[in-house]
Amino acid sequence: MGIYLGDSGHVELLRESLNVPLYSDLDPADVNVDRKRFGFDFPHGALITGDRIEIRTRDNKNLELVAGHDFPDWDGYIGVDDAGGVALYETLQLALQNNRNAAIELIEPSYVQPIAVRNTQIRYRCIANITNYEITTTRDTVDITTLGEEFKTQYAGGLISGQGTLNCLWQYEPGGCGCEEREGFIEYPHYLAQLCIRTVQGASFQGRFYLDTSQKDAYVWYEAECIVTNVAMNFTATQPVTCSIQFVTTGKIALHMGMPPAYLLQEDGNLLLAESGEPIEIEST
Amino acid sequence: MAFYSGSNGELLINGQKAARVSNWSVSSNLGVLDTTSLADTDKTGTPGIRSTSGSCSLFYYSDDITLANSASTLINKLIKTKLPGGAPGQAAETELVQLKLKVNDGSTSGKYITGNVYLTSVSMTMAVGDVLSAECSFEFSGAPVEVFL
């Protein structure tokens, strides 16, 4: 008889959005080269620190924003301050720290550039500080009992839905989650709190809920697109601050066994794409 | 004392037991002709025309062998296709159907009301999270043929 403990489970999150591009104009006056920050008109809360975004010019000219970058688009991580100022970073960790010393050098555009900004997320990250989670899958039944029957009969092909709760120790700044192999690929519970009140881009994320990762090549996990519906922060004297995140699934829910697909990456963490534009999957051994 | 519920119900279409019926209802009405006259203190009347109507709901399903079902039997009594070569407004007439609305009370014949009816409406709704079913309304043509209630 096998008994599995909770220490071999965890939750991974892939940041998602409604993929609605934010259209705006990049004004030279809005770029502060000294402070490595710039601004453009976007609804408050539409972008969250740590988001990976693509900034693309809408006139197909080179983007005049990132020093030494002569292409129409730029892809990377952002840190957003309270005033809505945006700094660009190479990695998620640097973006989460939002330390301007590590931000990418900017240049002032020579003219007002029309730009489109959209979220581009490519990899799952482990959510830190989860103390427990639950995921429930539900199958709707439809009563098809007919006249003359003594027992209730149900239609078995009803709709499937899912919901769940993540209980975490609240964390909003980088500090590691204790698992070295995932260092650098961590999300913090605070992100889910931000997600719940994010405007324009919605509150969805792609989740992998691992039940067992104790044996290589024999992982067991649920995978579903989820929407954060409720975030509760719990403050109690003498107790750590905790948060409880409730979500519902949208679309397909899958229960997998094996290993999650992995893709070939470049040194900077970007996906290496095949000619078809698809990422190159690494075969699991 | 015995009470009856849906498990005692049955519907027969032209003498054949209908399958997958989720409910039936019947309602009989009498039009009372007013005979109240001057000096009367209370309304008086005389029996006028009686009418009986009802409704039933049947799940629409697919039988493995005949690929037919009782819902489609009723639907096809009302909905008729255009006659070959006929004008767009010409189709076969709606058929009269004999319905037996039955309560199985444990006796051989049970309790029932039987009559020849015309289907007056059939509606079907395909909806997410619901099983397809047909809601049928009917009206008796003439008095019920048999009533044993």
Interface residues (C-beta under 8 A of the other chain):
Chain A: D140 V142 I144 T145 T146 L147 G148 E149 E150 Y155 G158 L159
Chain B: G6 S7 N8 G9 E10 L11 A19 R20 V21 S22 N23 W24 F59 N104 V128 G129 D130 V131
